[in-house]
Amino acid sequence: MTSKLEQLKQFTTVVCDTGDLEAISRLKPVDATTNPSLLLKASAIAHYGDILRNSVDLSKGDLGLACDQFSVAVGCGILKAIPGRISTEVDARLSFDEDALWAKANQLIELYDKAGVGRDRVLIKLASTWEGIRTAERLEKAGIQTNLTLLFSFAQAAACADAGVFLISPFVGRIYDWYRKSTGLDYTGAEDPGVQSVTRIYNYYKANGIKTVVMGASFRTLSQIEELAGCDRLTISPELLQKLDEDQGPLERKLVPGATGEPRQSIDEAQFRWASNEDAMATEKLAEGIRQFARDQEKLEAVLAAL
């Protein structure tokens, strides 16, 4: 029997959720994703010392540019170890400013271009705010593909489909965290609210011929991953990837394209904001996620400022 990781790779594209090159080289995912929290962790790894200093030198005193230089340098290093694409995140503090998101996304693409990396190997990550989704729509039309992250609700997924974004990252574990704290229940298997959310979105997309890639993210347990086996992509931490690699048990495909889904619906801004208002979990987790990424961005800036 092959490992569950190798079985999963037969019907799901496996993505590594880390900035750790050693882990990526060992686990051999197709794609990789980073975010401010992962970049902050990477900055503490000795291997990145020279990259940090070089990022500061290239920025000529511009701290925001230094962060972008570091983010792109880490991304370039990862791309040497994977065959696919790197997702690089825009500063979360810009999540409600469409023009600022547009400018920052284009700056990241320009830095990759200068490093000799084409846009066909990069996904720009944006928080799934209304402004983030509208920016993604503009970027897609300009030939820059996007990854809409911090996605917790069906309304966010429906709006992303309308915008024609390349990929969404619905967060499984953080949804699970919220409901577990709210209800006191320890959900398992198909009863997990995070698993149910991604399953609903996947079935909706497939039933309506929506091309946007569904990439489940933010996993807490192997059970959550196993319940979403068959999803287009899953981005998984090195720790859970290692456990999958060590597990020789059978793995059943749970998500298949032919499943029944809800009829296609379009969602405008008013409907999006009302649906968000009515979904306490999604509202709280989106705001919390943006705040967390913003604080880690500030900590990364402090590391670079010290150099």
BAFI-3210 file (N, C-alpha, C; in Angstrom, 3 decimals, decimal comma, padded with zeros to 6 digits):
// residues 307
n [1|2|3|4|5|6|7|8|9|10|11|12|13|14|15|16|17|18|19|20|21|22|23|24|25|26|27|28|29|30|31|32|33|34|35|36|37|38|39|40|41|42|43|44|45|46|47|48|49|50|51|52|53|54|55|56|57|58|59|60|61|62|63|64|65|66|67|68|69|70|71|72|73|74|75|76|77|78|79|80|81|82|83|84|85|86|87|88|89|90|91|92|93|94|95|96|97|98|99|100|101|102|103|104|105|106|107|108|109|110|111|112|113|114|115|116|117|118|119|120|121|122|123|124|125|126|127|128|129|130|131|132|133|134|135|136|137|138|139|140|141|142|143|144|145|146|147|148|149|150|151|152|153|154|155|156|157|158|159|160|161|162|163|164|165|166|167|168|169|170|171|172|173|174|175|176|177|178|179|180|181|182|183|184|185|186|187|188|189|190|191|192|193|194|195|196|197|198|199|200|201|202|203|204|205|206|207|208|209|210|211|212|213|214|215|216|217|218|219|220|221|222|223|224|225|226|227|228|229|230|231|232|233|234|235|236|237|238|239|240|241|242|243|244|245|246|247|248|249|250|251|252|253|254|255|256|257|258|259|260|261|262|263|264|265|266|267|268|269|270|271|272|273|274|275|276|277|278|279|280|281|282|283|284|285|286|287|288|289|290|291|292|293|294|295|296|297|298|299|300|301|302|303|304|305|306|307]
n.u [000,834|000,573|001,522|-000,811|-000,420|000,681|-001,460|-003,399|-002,346|-003,064|-005,573|-005,864|-004,312|-001,477|-000,459|002,038|001,971|003,923|007,044|009,350|012,074|013,436|011,500|009,745|011,331|011,636|009,026|007,886|005,665|003,303|002,647|003,160|002,390|002,597|002,335|002,031|002,454|003,794|006,043|007,198|007,951|009,799|011,758|013,201|014,755|018,006|018,995|017,824|019,043|020,942|019,272|017,391|019,020|019,852|017,416|016,827|018,938|018,298|015,994|016,426|015,780|013,021|010,615|008,307|008,811|011,043|009,912|008,365|010,401|011,669|009,596|009,220|011,774|011,866|009,773|010,897|012,992|011,552|010,245|012,250|012,286|009,903|007,517|005,382|003,449|003,840|002,105|001,776|001,307|-000,531|-000,048|-001,935|-003,038|-004,039|-006,464|-009,003|-008,863|-009,121|-007,608|-005,065|-004,504|-004,420|-002,167|-000,123|-000,198|000,596|003,154|004,406|004,303|005,944|008,398|008,849|009,080|011,448|013,145|013,230|011,078|008,162|004,716|003,118|003,849|003,132|000,771|-001,237|-002,074|-004,986|-007,031|-010,396|-012,208|-014,820|-013,553|-011,118|-011,943|-012,954|-010,620|-009,189|-010,699|-010,053|-007,288|-007,226|-008,322|-006,245|-004,386|-003,102|-003,057|-005,000|-005,261|-007,696|-007,890|-008,459|-011,142|-014,340|-017,038|-020,048|-021,051|-018,769|-017,435|-019,236|-019,170|-016,508|-016,553|-018,191|-016,447|-014,520|-012,110|-008,939|-008,347|-009,566|-009,175|-010,687|-011,026|-010,651|-009,931|-010,117|-012,799|-013,799|-012,596|-014,040|-016,715|-016,400|-015,595|-017,852|-020,004|-019,083|-018,772|-016,936|-016,262|-016,245|-015,118|-017,434|-019,205|-017,942|-017,959|-016,237|-015,366|-017,848|-018,418|-016,457|-017,067|-019,651|-019,097|-017,344|-019,063|-020,990|-019,499|-018,643|-021,073|-022,040|-020,261|-018,160|-014,988|-013,110|-010,564|-010,780|-009,237|-008,780|-007,858|-005,912|-005,816|-006,602|-006,633|-005,922|-008,218|-009,881|-008,577|-008,747|-011,516|-011,897|-010,612|-009,992|-010,792|-009,990|-007,448|-005,357|-003,979|-001,477|000,014|003,544|003,799|001,377|001,459|003,651|002,634|000,648|002,280|003,470|001,446|000,071|-002,431|-005,629|-007,021|-009,905|-011,520|-013,452|-014,680|-016,166|-016,437|-019,031|-021,061|-024,173|-025,078|-025,933|-028,109|-026,710|-025,915|-025,826|-024,116|-024,427|-022,919|-024,442|-025,894|-023,763|-022,609|-024,740|-025,123|-022,689|-022,946|-024,927|-023,643|-022,031|-019,761|-018,158|-017,739|-016,367|-014,089|-012,870|-012,192|-010,524|-008,497|-007,370|-006,435|-004,534|-002,661|-001,869|-000,606|001,540|002,819|003,706|005,508|007,383|008,288|009,561|011,696|013,121|013,601|015,378|017,680]
n.v [-001,199|002,191|005,411|007,641|010,198|009,898|008,602|010,611|012,474|011,403|012,296|014,912|018,060|018,658|021,089|022,931|024,535|026,711|028,446|027,150|025,904|023,465|021,671|021,733|020,692|018,108|017,047|017,420|018,964|020,159|022,881|025,918|027,943|031,141|033,435|036,447|035,514|033,064|033,974|035,527|033,518|032,236|034,179|033,830|031,650|030,492|030,212|032,232|034,603|036,105|036,729|038,380|040,591|041,387|042,110|044,384|046,037|046,386|047,846|050,511|052,022|051,962|050,526|049,023|048,168|046,625|044,483|043,407|042,720|040,717|038,835|038,139|037,145|034,880|033,495|033,058|031,341|029,118|028,393|027,193|024,718|023,471|022,285|023,811|026,606|029,640|031,174|034,472|036,863|039,926|042,858|042,716|044,910|046,501|045,604|046,713|048,629|049,214|050,420|050,593|047,894|047,008|048,437|047,407|044,661|044,708|045,697|043,550|041,616|042,888|042,809|040,053|039,688|041,105|039,403|037,359|035,637|034,505|035,629|033,443|031,660|032,591|033,359|035,942|036,673|037,665|039,030|037,920|040,145|042,462|044,455|043,222|041,139|042,562|043,798|041,534|040,745|042,786|042,325|039,735|040,232|041,658|039,773|038,739|036,263|035,151|034,354|033,978|034,488|033,769|032,954|032,288|031,955|031,071|033,167|034,724|032,908|032,689|035,304|035,433|033,588|034,952|037,022|035,784|034,734|033,045|031,129|029,983|030,018|028,425|028,361|025,720|024,776|027,073|027,702|025,431|025,838|028,082|027,178|025,064|026,391|027,973|026,179|024,126|021,590|018,807|018,449|015,884|014,107|014,091|015,773|018,025|021,529|023,100|021,331|020,827|023,359|023,717|021,527|022,199|024,501|023,453|021,600|023,373|024,939|022,970|021,925|024,043|024,576|026,291|027,634|028,382|027,414|025,309|025,373|023,866|024,950|025,639|023,469|021,379|018,731|015,325|014,033|016,042|016,632|014,165|013,951|015,778|014,815|014,729|017,244|020,118|021,281|021,076|022,874|022,304|022,011|021,412|019,635|018,142|017,081|015,408|013,528|012,372|011,211|009,235|007,523|004,522|003,643|003,052|005,483|007,151|008,683|011,552|013,880|014,548|015,558|015,232|015,601|016,753|020,186|023,530|025,803|028,239|031,470|035,011|037,613|040,752|043,821|044,772|042,491|040,806|042,110|042,033|039,264|038,669|040,119|038,624|036,280|035,389|033,896|033,976|036,729|037,389|035,704|036,500|039,189|038,760|037,217|039,037|040,971|039,419|038,735|041,321|042,150|040,352|041,118|043,635|042,838|041,528|043,693|045,035|043,306|043,609|046,364|046,518|045,738]
n.w [000,000|-000,874|000,526|002,212|001,336|-001,236|-002,425|-002,248|-004,002|-006,419|-007,172|-006,322|-006,426|-004,614|-002,345|-000,651|002,408|003,376|004,073|004,224|002,772|003,013|003,931|001,767|-000,290|000,651|000,788|-001,678|-003,051|-005,582|-005,919|-003,954|-001,083|000,503|003,274|005,309|007,962|007,620|006,270|008,243|010,050|008,403|008,273|010,558|010,133|009,627|007,041|005,579|006,231|004,638|002,508|003,712|004,385|001,849|000,759|002,201|001,365|-001,355|-001,186|-000,557|001,748|001,829|003,608|003,106|000,518|001,029|002,413|000,360|-001,424|000,056|000,278|-002,419|-003,002|-001,339|-002,534|-005,100|-004,444|-003,544|-005,898|-007,330|-006,297|-006,787|-009,258|-009,997|-009,048|-007,106|-004,485|-003,591|-001,119|-000,864|001,108|003,992|005,236|003,307|002,541|002,184|000,290|-002,891|-004,997|-003,849|-003,431|-006,074|-007,035|-005,370|-005,993|-008,673|-008,317|-007,011|-009,045|-010,887|-009,530|-009,468|-012,210|-012,739|-011,467|-013,175|-013,264|-014,662|-014,954|-015,201|-013,308|-010,879|-008,358|-007,214|-003,955|-002,297|000,283|000,783|000,720|-000,295|-001,768|-002,290|-003,958|-006,139|-007,009|-007,746|-009,940|-011,768|-012,007|-013,102|-015,618|-016,623|-017,065|-014,857|-012,579|-009,738|-006,197|-003,968|-000,654|002,907|002,963|003,974|003,617|001,753|000,271|-000,263|-001,914|-004,055|-005,051|-005,844|-007,928|-009,744|-010,334|-011,766|-010,755|-010,511|-008,501|-005,329|-001,748|000,522|004,032|006,100|008,757|010,408|010,323|011,570|014,097|015,024|015,231|016,993|019,315|019,668|020,002|021,594|020,687|019,391|016,332|013,833|010,890|008,153|009,389|010,179|010,220|008,653|006,672|005,500|004,436|002,398|000,794|-000,085|-001,617|-003,558|-004,869|-005,846|-007,644|-009,513|-010,454|-011,866|-013,827|-013,251|-013,545|-011,661|-009,440|-006,608|-003,573|-000,733|002,560|005,566|007,625|010,440|011,200|010,121|009,369|008,329|005,948|004,636|004,287|002,308|000,148|-003,254|-003,831|-005,860|-005,263|-002,356|000,245|002,475|005,690|006,416|008,579|008,686|006,107|006,381|008,180|006,577|004,707|006,163|006,785|005,888|005,263|003,515|001,237|000,465|-002,302|-001,858|-002,884|-005,980|-009,408|-010,548|-008,668|-007,173|-007,191|-006,044|-007,921|-010,231|-009,043|-009,058|-007,308|-005,912|-004,617|-002,407|-001,672|-001,048|001,161|002,960|003,282|004,460|006,833|008,055|008,620|011,214|011,892|009,508|009,215|011,591|011,459|009,071|009,656|011,871|010,676|008,844|010,641|012,058|010,028|009,400|011,779|011,818|009,499|010,312|012,285|010,707|009,243|011,319|011,818|009,444|009,551|011,634|010,437]
ca.u [000,000|001,308|001,115|-001,995|000,009|000,784|-002,822|-004,063|-001,800|-003,667|-006,776|-005,830|-003,007|-001,029|000,264|002,665|001,669|005,110|008,159|010,516|012,567|013,820|010,269|009,225|012,184|011,432|007,654|007,629|004,346|003,297|002,658|003,398|001,787|003,144|001,567|002,906|002,809|004,806|007,264|007,796|008,633|010,957|012,804|013,982|015,590|019,343|019,171|017,282|019,746|021,483|018,146|016,851|019,921|019,805|016,123|016,977|019,838|017,606|014,816|016,859|015,097|011,570|010,353|007,307|009,490|011,919|009,052|008,020|011,622|011,877|008,522|009,510|012,999|011,461|009,001|011,815|013,694|010,606|009,958|013,327|012,103|008,599|007,247|004,211|003,336|003,906|001,125|002,413|000,201|-000,487|-000,154|-003,320|-003,534|-004,633|-007,570|-010,242|-008,491|-008,964|-006,510|-003,802|-004,311|-004,036|-000,795|000,795|-000,162|001,413|004,539|004,925|004,513|007,118|009,587|009,062|009,550|012,858|013,895|013,188|009,961|006,985|003,452|002,489|004,263|002,797|-000,592|-001,296|-003,060|-005,730|-008,121|-011,679|-013,123|-015,432|-012,518|-010,147|-012,540|-013,016|-009,240|-008,858|-011,351|-009,225|-006,012|-007,461|-008,512|-004,936|-003,490|-002,438|-003,986|-005,126|-005,663|-008,486|-007,662|-009,330|-012,501|-015,073|-018,481|-020,535|-021,181|-017,444|-017,145|-020,097|-018,657|-015,252|-016,919|-018,660|-015,291|-013,634|-010,774|-008,331|-008,335|-009,978|-008,651|-011,588|-010,292|-011,363|-009,630|-010,569|-014,244|-013,914|-012,250|-015,118|-017,887|-016,053|-015,643|-019,216|-020,949|-018,476|-018,749|-015,706|-016,771|-015,362|-015,583|-018,268|-019,990|-017,105|-018,495|-015,257|-015,458|-019,130|-018,327|-015,683|-017,829|-020,733|-018,509|-016,850|-020,204|-021,604|-018,635|-018,632|-022,404|-022,321|-019,196|-017,295|-013,610|-012,278|-010,007|-011,061|-008,079|-008,993|-006,692|-006,024|-006,280|-006,229|-006,536|-005,876|-009,603|-010,383|-007,952|-009,296|-012,896|-011,877|-009,830|-010,668|-010,866|-009,021|-006,147|-005,361|-002,710|-001,335|001,258|004,526|003,556|000,306|001,950|004,526|001,776|000,042|003,341|003,801|000,248|-000,043|-003,812|-006,316|-007,619|-011,027|-011,874|-014,752|-015,278|-016,108|-017,049|-020,425|-022,012|-025,229|-024,823|-026,999|-028,130|-025,836|-026,476|-024,923|-024,224|-023,929|-022,273|-025,393|-026,161|-022,535|-022,423|-025,787|-024,810|-021,571|-023,498|-025,735|-022,770|-021,132|-018,485|-017,353|-017,363|-015,360|-012,845|-012,218|-011,574|-009,436|-007,415|-006,724|-005,668|-003,371|-001,674|-001,356|000,353|002,754|003,483|004,407|006,655|008,385|008,874|010,475|012,911|013,858|014,022|016,537|018,864]
ca.v [000,000|003,463|006,321|008,450|011,363|009,502|008,339|011,910|013,120|010,820|013,021|016,275|018,709|018,935|022,349|023,027|025,815|027,014|029,103|026,342|025,215|022,084|020,879|021,650|019,763|016,758|016,566|017,489|019,395|020,766|024,323|026,340|029,223|031,841|034,573|037,180|034,701|032,094|034,716|035,900|032,313|032,009|035,173|033,360|030,529|031,004|030,212|033,452|035,786|036,891|037,220|039,520|041,742|041,816|042,766|045,731|046,794|046,707|048,692|051,905|052,693|051,796|049,322|048,236|047,533|045,589|043,323|042,823|042,092|039,471|037,926|037,650|036,329|033,578|032,854|032,600|030,166|028,002|027,989|026,321|023,390|022,933|022,425|024,644|028,045|030,190|032,207|035,529|037,656|041,380|043,392|042,615|046,223|047,161|044,739|047,447|049,731|048,565|051,008|050,211|046,473|046,933|048,925|046,478|043,424|044,947|045,837|042,200|040,990|043,546|042,285|038,704|039,835|041,484|038,225|036,361|034,719|034,948|035,649|032,124|030,855|033,346|033,754|037,024|036,375|038,807|038,672|037,876|041,264|042,914|045,194|042,245|040,416|043,475|043,945|040,285|040,784|043,651|041,662|038,618|040,801|042,145|038,627|038,382|035,359|035,452|033,390|034,708|033,795|034,142|032,750|031,542|031,897|030,781|034,456|035,061|031,996|033,049|036,560|035,104|032,952|036,030|037,838|034,998|034,575|031,758|030,152|030,420|029,220|028,365|027,950|024,654|024,711|028,243|027,531|024,413|026,472|028,986|026,403|024,295|027,317|028,471|025,134|023,173|020,268|018,451|017,887|014,951|013,600|014,915|016,703|019,198|022,667|023,532|020,360|021,057|024,606|023,489|020,581|022,964|025,373|022,585|021,076|024,515|025,280|021,910|021,784|025,187|024,755|027,412|027,192|028,751|026,280|025,277|024,862|023,852|025,443|025,796|022,209|021,065|017,285|014,486|013,721|017,115|016,442|012,949|014,210|016,646|014,167|014,915|018,688|020,481|021,397|021,241|023,414|021,576|022,306|020,321|018,663|017,229|016,353|014,350|012,481|011,681|010,434|008,106|006,701|003,578|003,186|003,414|006,821|007,175|009,979|011,978|014,898|014,192|016,637|015,016|015,726|017,757|021,458|024,535|026,580|029,414|032,732|036,153|038,339|042,117|044,296|044,827|041,112|040,308|042,699|041,543|037,874|038,714|040,586|037,546|035,146|035,858|033,185|034,481|038,110|037,402|035,057|037,349|040,322|038,225|036,813|040,245|041,553|038,571|038,926|042,686|042,198|039,633|041,996|044,653|042,191|041,310|045,016|045,332|042,497|044,251|047,686|046,327|045,511]
ca.w [000,000|-000,880|001,600|001,940|000,572|-002,638|-002,896|-002,394|-005,199|-007,612|-007,583|-005,793|-006,485|-003,245|-002,209|000,668|003,045|004,160|003,412|004,580|001,573|003,331|003,978|000,399|-001,040|001,166|000,598|-003,122|-003,516|-006,914|-005,707|-002,576|-000,710|001,661|003,780|006,238|009,129|007,197|005,952|009,527|010,527|007,535|008,566|011,702|009,691|009,302|005,583|004,989|006,725|003,521|001,717|004,459|004,241|000,454|000,560|002,768|000,482|-002,603|-000,945|-000,412|002,853|001,737|004,383|002,398|-000,612|001,586|002,666|-000,933|-001,948|000,799|-000,111|-003,770|-002,939|-000,789|-003,586|-006,151|-003,930|-003,526|-007,273|-007,803|-005,704|-007,161|-010,691|-010,234|-008,824|-005,759|-004,154|-002,799|-000,576|-000,766|002,470|004,474|005,677|002,141|002,138|001,904|-000,606|-004,195|-005,762|-003,212|-003,733|-007,489|-007,165|-004,700|-006,773|-009,859|-007,870|-006,776|-010,351|-011,479|-008,854|-009,998|-013,585|-012,665|-011,008|-014,240|-013,051|-015,390|-014,200|-015,293|-012,154|-009,665|-008,035|-006,232|-002,921|-001,768|001,192|000,083|000,979|-001,540|-002,501|-002,765|-005,083|-007,290|-007,486|-008,429|-011,251|-012,612|-012,257|-014,022|-016,955|-017,055|-017,258|-013,598|-011,911|-008,315|-005,176|-002,974|000,605|004,026|002,463|004,999|003,378|000,412|-000,424|-000,786|-003,016|-005,188|-005,608|-006,533|-009,193|-010,624|-010,717|-012,635|-010,175|-010,861|-007,413|-003,991|-000,635|001,671|005,230|006,802|010,185|011,171|010,472|012,621|015,375|015,450|015,639|018,189|020,448|019,817|020,407|022,520|020,065|018,682|015,083|013,138|009,610|007,284|010,208|010,429|009,460|007,653|005,583|004,833|003,680|001,175|-000,028|-000,723|-002,638|-004,631|-005,624|-006,547|-008,779|-010,520|-011,027|-012,726|-014,803|-012,850|-013,738|-010,515|-008,707|-005,168|-002,830|000,711|003,295|007,021|008,201|011,814|011,390|008,928|009,008|007,467|004,627|004,041|003,884|001,127|-000,909|-004,525|-004,074|-006,901|-004,608|-000,908|000,728|003,728|006,409|006,354|009,650|008,266|004,935|006,867|008,736|005,440|004,059|007,044|006,958|004,773|005,143|002,276|001,172|-000,464|-002,879|-001,350|-003,752|-007,402|-010,193|-010,952|-007,564|-007,330|-006,535|-006,143|-009,175|-010,295|-008,589|-009,060|-006,050|-006,020|-003,387|-001,296|-001,247|-000,436|002,495|003,841|003,605|005,410|008,098|008,634|008,924|012,278|011,789|008,395|009,510|012,654|011,047|008,063|010,353|012,687|009,787|008,333|011,757|012,348|008,967|009,514|012,889|011,429|008,527|011,095|012,926|009,661|008,981|012,430|011,585|008,351|010,006|012,518|009,597]
c.u [000,875|000,787|-000,134|-001,632|000,088|-000,584|-003,567|-003,613|-002,405|-004,887|-006,877|-004,418|-002,616|-000,126|000,823|002,511|002,830|006,092|009,457|010,958|012,913|012,590|009,694|010,032|011,934|010,064|007,161|006,183|004,456|003,446|003,003|002,730|002,544|002,147|002,457|003,340|003,901|006,123|007,975|008,548|009,902|012,100|013,695|014,888|016,925|019,564|018,765|017,989|020,253|020,364|017,500|017,714|019,908|018,505|016,166|017,838|019,124|016,482|015,142|016,015|013,591|011,205|009,320|007,916|010,413|011,125|008,688|009,220|011,861|010,848|008,804|010,762|012,701|010,683|009,878|012,583|012,810|010,351|011,046|013,137|010,769|008,371|006,164|004,368|003,463|002,797|001,774|001,361|000,489|-000,679|-001,614|-003,899|-004,192|-005,942|-008,867|-010,003|-008,164|-007,779|-005,152|-003,491|-003,814|-002,566|000,200|000,914|000,727|002,878|005,162|005,214|005,753|008,405|009,890|009,620|011,037|013,742|013,866|012,085|008,717|005,720|002,721|002,887|003,915|001,292|-000,517|-002,422|-003,667|-006,775|-009,453|-012,673|-013,786|-014,394|-011,456|-010,663|-012,609|-011,617|-008,818|-009,476|-010,545|-007,911|-006,173|-007,612|-007,195|-003,926|-002,694|-003,406|-003,881|-005,575|-006,391|-008,512|-008,584|-010,797|-013,239|-016,541|-018,817|-020,671|-019,847|-017,125|-017,963|-019,596|-017,349|-015,522|-017,376|-017,491|-014,325|-012,236|-010,248|-008,533|-008,855|-009,403|-009,628|-010,888|-011,109|-011,184|-010,159|-012,092|-014,525|-013,646|-013,417|-016,310|-017,600|-016,115|-017,067|-020,158|-020,399|-018,375|-017,426|-016,104|-015,740|-015,978|-016,401|-019,123|-019,216|-017,624|-017,530|-015,267|-016,741|-019,089|-017,609|-016,420|-018,944|-020,195|-018,032|-018,000|-020,900|-020,794|-018,739|-019,990|-022,709|-021,200|-018,281|-015,842|-012,695|-011,851|-010,341|-009,883|-008,346|-007,711|-006,962|-006,590|-005,759|-005,937|-006,412|-007,280|-010,178|-009,835|-008,580|-010,725|-012,980|-010,985|-010,622|-010,908|-009,766|-007,598|-006,360|-003,995|-002,561|000,007|002,237|004,271|002,490|000,690|002,833|003,704|001,083|001,046|003,674|002,649|000,049|-001,468|-004,450|-006,934|-008,687|-011,257|-013,291|-015,444|-015,080|-016,874|-018,533|-021,462|-023,025|-024,871|-025,971|-026,957|-027,227|-026,584|-025,419|-025,163|-023,631|-023,398|-023,222|-025,695|-024,954|-022,397|-023,515|-025,525|-023,662|-022,051|-024,250|-024,902|-021,714|-019,765|-017,605|-016,869|-016,228|-014,035|-012,120|-011,492|-010,376|-008,237|-006,646|-005,880|-004,408|-002,279|-001,058|-000,315|001,654|003,528|004,294|005,627|007,769|009,065|009,881|011,786|013,763|014,382|015,284|017,822|019,280]
c.v [001,258|004,358|007,095|009,702|011,019|009,182|009,649|012,592|012,569|011,596|014,436|016,830|019,143|020,164|022,424|024,438|026,201|027,851|028,352|025,508|023,751|021,179|020,684|020,644|018,317|016,187|016,665|017,824|019,950|022,284|024,627|027,688|029,820|032,917|035,294|036,370|033,697|032,775|035,164|034,713|032,047|032,954|034,764|032,180|031,075|031,137|031,541|034,732|036,686|037,476|038,421|040,766|042,283|042,544|044,196|046,592|047,254|047,721|050,178|052,678|052,580|050,467|048,423|047,488|046,420|044,316|042,620|042,108|040,752|038,421|037,303|036,772|034,937|032,799|032,296|031,360|028,938|027,483|027,093|024,879|022,750|023,111|023,444|026,106|028,398|031,225|033,200|036,556|039,159|041,778|043,435|043,953|047,001|046,503|045,451|048,639|049,151|049,111|050,619|048,737|046,277|047,328|047,930|045,167|043,585|045,118|044,457|041,484|041,586|043,026|040,856|038,767|040,188|040,318|037,102|035,334|035,274|034,865|034,315|031,214|031,509|033,538|034,857|036,736|037,666|038,290|038,798|038,902|041,628|043,624|044,251|041,489|041,291|043,706|042,699|040,250|041,631|042,965|040,516|039,131|041,322|041,014|038,238|037,517|035,467|034,254|034,193|033,911|034,336|034,072|031,807|031,327|031,558|032,074|034,891|034,194|032,341|034,318|036,327|034,440|033,997|036,840|037,083|034,820|033,172|030,726|030,780|029,472|029,256|027,730|026,956|024,761|025,885|028,245|026,524|025,025|027,293|028,192|025,563|025,176|027,761|027,427|024,181|021,768|020,046|017,703|016,963|014,577|014,589|015,906|017,995|020,374|023,195|022,621|020,589|022,308|024,391|022,538|021,311|023,824|024,550|022,093|022,174|024,871|024,229|021,798|022,884|025,498|025,919|026,929|027,495|027,509|026,409|024,625|024,974|024,196|025,405|024,544|022,015|019,574|016,561|014,164|014,777|016,974|015,254|013,162|015,074|016,081|014,207|016,380|019,062|020,531|021,481|021,776|023,008|021,911|021,142|019,241|017,647|016,458|015,176|013,195|011,687|010,757|009,180|007,128|005,827|003,064|003,616|004,808|006,826|008,580|010,346|012,992|014,509|015,249|016,464|015,187|016,844|019,024|022,420|025,268|027,803|030,661|033,814|036,957|039,731|042,588|044,302|043,430|040,507|040,832|042,232|040,094|037,796|039,137|039,467|036,338|035,585|035,198|033,798|035,897|038,158|036,814|035,847|038,508|039,866|037,852|037,998|040,889|040,750|038,750|040,321|042,785|041,483|040,399|043,059|044,068|041,919|042,625|045,384|044,561|043,178|045,619|047,588|046,107|046,775]
c.w [000,000|000,227|001,213|001,153|-000,909|-003,227|-003,150|-003,679|-006,494|-008,091|-007,018|-005,956|-005,082|-003,237|-000,795|001,219|003,962|003,350|003,637|003,372|001,833|003,318|002,579|-000,420|-000,626|000,770|-000,843|-003,508|-004,939|-006,798|-004,251|-002,337|000,470|002,083|004,787|007,455|008,782|006,849|007,226|010,117|009,713|007,868|009,727|011,344|009,167|007,801|004,949|005,439|005,609|002,659|002,391|004,245|002,806|000,152|001,083|001,848|-000,787|-002,421|-000,788|000,605|002,840|002,397|003,704|001,225|-000,125|001,873|001,364|-001,555|-001,262|000,390|-001,474|-003,778|-002,375|-001,846|-004,688|-005,714|-003,934|-004,939|-007,866|-007,335|-006,077|-008,663|-011,007|-009,890|-007,352|-005,606|-003,199|-002,406|-000,541|000,694|002,915|004,896|004,531|001,728|001,783|000,971|-001,977|-004,979|-005,185|-003,462|-005,163|-007,671|-006,560|-005,472|-007,998|-009,495|-007,628|-008,088|-011,031|-010,847|-009,313|-011,417|-013,613|-012,235|-012,044|-014,102|-013,743|-014,565|-014,270|-014,131|-010,823|-009,554|-006,984|-005,241|-002,380|-000,789|000,460|000,622|-000,349|-002,416|-003,060|-003,984|-006,322|-007,869|-008,263|-009,821|-012,232|-012,983|-013,255|-015,456|-017,531|-017,222|-016,032|-012,799|-010,396|-007,489|-004,101|-001,675|001,703|003,584|003,411|004,673|001,939|-000,387|-001,012|-001,999|-004,256|-005,859|-006,358|-007,880|-010,198|-011,166|-011,628|-012,080|-010,480|-009,774|-006,127|-002,947|000,538|002,869|006,053|008,317|010,988|011,324|011,589|013,999|015,915|015,959|016,876|019,436|020,736|020,405|021,465|021,968|019,340|017,416|014,439|011,788|008,814|008,057|010,500|009,590|008,400|006,442|004,790|003,962|002,356|000,240|-000,774|-001,862|-003,834|-005,502|-006,423|-007,791|-009,881|-011,216|-012,035|-013,715|-014,507|-012,838|-012,555|-009,730|-007,219|-004,457|-001,328|001,450|004,794|007,681|009,621|011,993|010,055|008,452|008,073|006,046|003,916|003,552|002,627|000,022|-002,209|-004,841|-005,079|-006,352|-003,105|-000,514|002,187|004,369|006,283|007,396|009,241|007,006|005,366|007,437|007,629|004,768|004,865|007,205|005,711|004,567|003,836|002,366|000,084|-001,003|-002,444|-002,259|-005,211|-008,196|-010,497|-009,866|-007,827|-006,556|-006,749|-007,479|-009,088|-009,833|-008,674|-007,793|-006,220|-004,665|-002,199|-000,765|-000,537|000,992|003,460|004,253|004,609|006,789|008,820|009,057|009,938|012,184|010,713|008,656|010,526|012,182|009,963|008,742|011,183|011,826|009,236|009,429|012,038|011,297|009,030|010,631|012,513|010,352|009,260|011,799|011,918|009,304|010,072|012,271|010,514|008,763|010,877|011,726|008,859]
res [m|t|s|k|l|e|q|l|k|q|f|t|t|v|v|c|d|t|g|d|l|e|a|i|s|r|l|k|p|v|d|a|t|t|n|p|s|l|l|l|k|a|s|a|i|a|h|y|g|d|i|l|r|n|s|v|d|l|s|k|g|d|l|g|l|a|c|d|q|f|s|v|a|v|g|c|g|i|l|k|a|i|p|g|r|i|s|t|e|v|d|a|r|l|s|f|d|e|d|a|l|w|a|k|a|n|q|l|i|e|l|y|d|k|a|g|v|g|r|d|r|v|l|i|k|l|a|s|t|w|e|g|i|r|t|a|e|r|l|e|k|a|g|i|q|t|n|l|t|l|l|f|s|f|a|q|a|a|a|c|a|d|a|g|v|f|l|i|s|p|f|v|g|r|i|y|d|w|y|r|k|s|t|g|l|d|y|t|g|a|e|d|p|g|v|q|s|v|t|r|i|y|n|y|y|k|a|n|g|i|k|t|v|v|m|g|a|s|f|r|t|l|s|q|i|e|e|l|a|g|c|d|r|l|t|i|s|p|e|l|l|q|k|l|d|e|d|q|g|p|l|e|r|k|l|v|p|g|a|t|g|e|p|r|q|s|i|d|e|a|q|f|r|w|a|s|n|e|d|a|m|a|t|e|k|l|a|e|g|i|r|q|f|a|r|d|q|e|k|l|e|a|v|l|a|a|l]
***
